[in-house]
Amino acid sequence: MTATTTRAGLPGAARPPRRRRTPLPVLLRRSGSYAAGAAVLVFSVFPVYWMVATAFKPVGEIFSKDVRLFPGSLTLEHFDRVINGELIPGVNFWEFLTNSLLVTLGSVAAGALLSLLAAVAVARFRFKMRTAFIMVLMVIQMVPCEALIISIFINFRRLQDASGVQMLGNLTGILIVYTAFSLPITIMMLRGFVAAVPRELEEAAAIDGAGPWTVFWRILMPLVAPGLVAASIFAFITAWNEFIVALTFLGRSTEEYTLPLSLSYYFGRFGTEWGAIMAASTLLTLPVMAFFLFVQRRMVSGLTMGAVKG
């Protein structure tokens, strides 16, 4: 028997398979999908780019009729105005930033703990009014927070008068409100993650001698970590960007103001400082991006830690 030869003259080599051509309708559909994705990307990213670009433009170029996509000259005067200036006598940018970080991180930590415990209770235990509790959570998500501000404010003032505990005019009050506002959606998000964890894992750990807290921290927590991170992102963004509740509950306590409230001081009676507004908005966006990048790594590690062999 003689060995088969290919076009290259190599004996015994198999002929490479022919590559199928993609049909024209499929190419057109893919091109349309790519074009739509590019349009959505431009529509979403361009406002952010314009904000950053305007923050580096001089005042004359911002109000010029000759609109440019790229800044003609770069300046840091708006960032210097935001960081080193005092919008309120005795209160600067760093105090606004500190207040925002305290109330946001505090509400995220409290909301994550409470929502996780509530999600475990709703997903794992059967109790009276359980279905009604879930329905109430879904209904509360439909109610805007602006519709509840007046009633919450009146209740806080009555509680303050009755107990003597200062609930208005400081960060404690808005921290409680932010935590309460984030609980319905975070409980519903985490409930799905907890319900997806097989009970057999917890039962196997209990048979091996693990107690309830060991099962919770060593078994359930790594598997629910991705959902906890997603809920924390939602709570962080909600608390970081909130304006109406902070303005209502803080009142004239300007030393307790957060960063979103500081932006309102750039809208003056005789004009608007658009350069400073864009610079402050850029600085306001950076912590959210940093927090997302930080927890994104934790989300991936939580997915790998939750893997089960076998």
C-alpha positions in Angstrom: 0.0 0.0 0.0 1.2 3.5 -0.8 0.8 6.4 1.6 -1.6 9.1 0.6 0.1 12.4 -0.3 -1.2 15.9 0.2 -0.7 19.0 -2.0 2.4 19.8 0.0 3.8 16.4 -0.7 3.8 15.1 2.9 2.9 11.4 3.1 0.1 10.3 5.4 -1.0 13.9 6.3 -4.7 14.6 6.4 -6.2 17.3 4.2 -7.1 20.4 6.4 -10.8 21.0 6.6 -12.2 23.8 4.5 -13.4 26.9 6.4 -17.0 27.6 5.9 -17.9 31.1 4.8 -20.3 33.0 7.0 -23.6 33.7 5.1 -24.2 37.3 4.1 -27.5 37.7 6.2 -25.5 36.5 9.3 -22.8 39.1 8.6 -25.4 41.8 8.2 -27.1 40.9 11.5 -23.8 40.9 13.3 -22.8 44.2 11.8 -26.2 45.6 13.0 -25.6 44.3 16.5 -22.1 45.8 16.6 -23.4 49.1 15.3 -26.1 49.2 17.9 -23.7 48.3 20.7 -21.3 51.1 19.5 -24.2 53.6 19.5 -25.2 52.6 23.1 -21.6 52.9 24.2 -21.2 56.3 22.7 -24.5 57.5 24.1 -23.5 56.3 27.6 -19.8 57.3 27.6 -20.0 60.7 25.9 -21.7 62.6 28.8 -19.0 61.3 31.1 -16.3 62.4 28.6 -17.9 65.8 28.2 -18.0 66.2 32.0 -14.3 65.4 32.3 -13.3 67.5 29.3 -15.2 70.5 30.5 -13.6 70.3 33.9 -10.2 70.9 32.2 -11.3 73.7 30.0 -10.7 77.4 30.8 -13.7 79.6 31.6 -13.5 81.4 28.3 -13.6 78.2 26.3 -16.5 76.8 28.3 -18.7 79.7 27.4 -17.4 80.1 23.9 -19.8 79.7 20.9 -17.1 77.7 19.1 -17.8 74.3 20.6 -14.8 71.9 20.6 -14.8 68.2 21.2 -11.3 68.4 22.7 -10.1 71.1 25.0 -8.0 73.7 23.2 -5.9 74.3 26.4 -5.9 72.4 29.7 -6.2 74.0 33.1 -6.6 72.9 36.7 -8.1 76.1 38.0 -11.5 74.4 38.5 -10.1 71.6 40.5 -8.2 74.1 42.6 -11.4 76.0 43.2 -13.2 72.9 44.3 -10.4 71.3 46.5 -8.9 74.4 48.1 -11.9 76.8 48.1 -14.4 77.2 50.8 -18.0 77.2 49.6 -19.2 77.5 53.2 -17.1 79.5 55.7 -15.1 76.9 57.7 -16.1 73.9 55.6 -14.0 72.7 52.7 -14.0 69.9 50.1 -12.3 67.4 52.4 -15.0 67.7 55.1 -17.7 67.1 52.5 -15.8 64.1 51.3 -15.3 62.7 54.8 -19.0 63.1 55.6 -20.0 61.3 52.4 -17.6 58.4 53.0 -18.7 58.0 56.6 -22.4 57.9 55.8 -22.0 55.8 52.6 -19.7 53.1 54.0 -21.7 53.0 57.2 -24.9 52.4 55.4 -23.3 49.8 53.1 -21.9 47.8 56.0 -25.1 48.0 58.0 -27.3 47.3 55.0 -25.2 44.3 53.9 -25.3 42.7 57.4 -29.0 43.2 57.9 -30.0 42.3 54.4 -28.0 39.1 54.5 -29.5 38.0 57.8 -33.0 38.8 56.5 -32.3 37.0 53.2 -31.2 33.8 55.1 -34.4 34.0 57.2 -36.7 34.4 54.2 -35.0 31.8 52.0 -34.3 29.1 54.6 -37.1 29.3 57.2 -40.8 28.9 57.0 -42.8 31.2 59.2 -46.2 32.9 59.4 -46.7 35.9 57.1 -43.6 35.0 55.1 -45.3 35.5 51.7 -46.8 38.7 53.0 -43.4 39.9 54.1 -42.0 39.2 50.6 -44.9 41.0 49.0 -44.4 44.1 51.2 -40.7 44.2 50.2 -41.7 44.2 46.5 -44.3 46.9 47.1 -41.9 49.1 49.0 -39.5 49.1 46.1 -42.2 50.8 43.9 -42.6 53.7 46.3 -40.1 56.6 45.6 -38.2 57.8 48.6 -39.4 61.4 48.0 -42.9 60.3 48.9 -41.8 59.1 52.3 -39.5 62.0 53.3 -42.2 64.0 55.1 -43.5 61.1 57.2 -40.0 59.9 58.1 -38.9 63.4 59.0 -42.0 63.9 61.3 -41.4 60.5 63.0 -37.7 61.3 63.5 -38.6 64.6 65.1 -41.1 62.9 67.4 -38.6 60.2 68.3 -36.0 62.9 69.0 -38.3 64.9 71.3 -39.3 61.7 73.2 -35.9 60.1 73.6 -33.6 63.1 73.6 -31.4 61.4 71.0 -30.4 63.8 68.2 -31.7 62.3 65.0 -31.9 65.4 62.8 -29.0 67.7 61.8 -26.4 65.0 61.9 -25.2 62.1 59.9 -26.8 59.4 62.1 -30.3 60.2 60.8 -29.5 60.0 57.1 -27.3 56.9 57.7 -30.4 55.1 59.2 -32.6 56.3 56.3 -30.1 55.2 53.6 -29.8 51.8 55.3 -33.6 51.4 55.4 -34.0 52.5 51.8 -31.5 49.9 50.5 -32.9 47.0 52.5 -35.8 46.0 50.3 -33.9 45.6 47.0 -30.8 44.1 48.7 -32.9 41.5 50.6 -34.6 40.4 47.4 -31.3 40.2 45.6 -29.6 38.1 48.3 -32.7 35.9 48.8 -32.1 34.4 45.3 -28.4 33.7 46.1 -29.2 32.1 49.4 -32.0 30.0 48.0 -29.6 28.7 45.2 -27.2 27.3 47.8 -27.9 23.5 48.3 -29.0 22.6 51.8 -26.9 19.5 51.5 -23.8 21.5 51.9 -24.9 22.9 55.2 -26.2 19.5 56.4 -22.8 17.9 55.5 -21.0 20.6 57.5 -23.3 20.1 60.4 -22.7 16.3 60.4 -18.9 17.0 60.5 -19.4 19.0 63.7 -19.7 22.6 62.4 -21.9 24.9 64.4 -24.5 27.3 63.0 -22.0 30.3 62.9 -19.3 28.1 61.3 -21.8 27.0 58.6 -22.8 30.6 58.1 -19.3 32.0 57.7 -17.4 29.1 56.2 -20.1 27.6 53.9 -22.8 30.1 53.1 -20.8 33.3 53.1 -18.3 32.4 50.3 -21.2 31.1 48.1 -23.3 34.3 48.7 -20.3 36.7 48.3 -21.1 37.6 44.7 -24.6 38.6 45.5 -23.4 40.5 48.6 -21.0 42.5 46.4 -23.8 43.3 43.9 -26.0 44.5 46.7 -23.2 46.5 48.2 -22.6 48.3 44.9 -26.3 49.2 44.7 -26.3 50.5 48.3 -23.1 52.4 47.7 -24.3 54.2 44.6 -27.7 55.0 46.2 -26.2 56.6 49.3 -23.3 58.3 47.6 -25.5 60.2 45.0 -28.4 61.0 47.3 -29.4 64.6 47.6 -33.0 65.2 48.8 -32.9 63.2 52.0 -29.6 64.7 53.0 -30.8 68.3 52.4 -34.0 67.7 54.3 -32.6 65.9 57.3 -29.4 68.0 57.7 -31.1 71.3 57.4 -28.8 74.2 58.4 -26.0 71.9 59.8 -23.7 72.8 57.0 -20.7 71.2 58.7 -22.4 67.8 58.2 -23.1 68.3 54.5 -22.1 65.7 51.9 -20.6 66.1 48.5 -23.8 66.1 46.5 -25.1 69.0 48.6 -21.9 71.0 48.0 -22.7 71.0 44.2 -25.7 73.2 44.8 -23.5 76.1 46.0 -22.0 76.5 42.6 -25.4 77.6 41.3 -25.3 81.3 42.3 -27.8 84.1 41.9 -25.7 85.8 39.3 -24.4 82.8 37.4 -23.3 79.2 37.4 -19.8 78.0 37.7 -19.9 75.2 35.2 -16.2 74.5 35.3 -16.3 74.0 39.1 -19.5 71.9 38.8 -17.9 69.6 36.2 -14.7 69.3 38.3 -16.6 68.5 41.5 -18.7 66.0 39.5 -15.6 64.3 38.3 -14.2 64.1 41.8 -17.6 62.8 42.9 -17.4 60.0 40.4 -13.9 58.7 41.3 -14.8 57.0 44.6 -17.7 55.1 42.9 -15.3 53.9 40.2 -12.7 52.9 42.7 -15.2 51.0 44.9 -16.6 49.2 41.8 -13.1 48.1 40.7 -12.3 47.0 44.2 -15.4 44.9 44.7 -15.2 43.5 41.2 -12.0 41.6 42.1 -13.8 40.3 45.2 -16.7 39.2 43.1 -14.5 37.0 40.9 -12.8 35.6 44.0 -16.1 34.9 45.6 -17.2 32.9 42.5 -14.1 30.8 42.6 -14.3 30.3 46.4 -17.8 29.1 46.0 -16.9 26.3 43.7 -17.6 22.7 44.9 -15.5 19.7 43.9 -17.1 16.5 42.7 
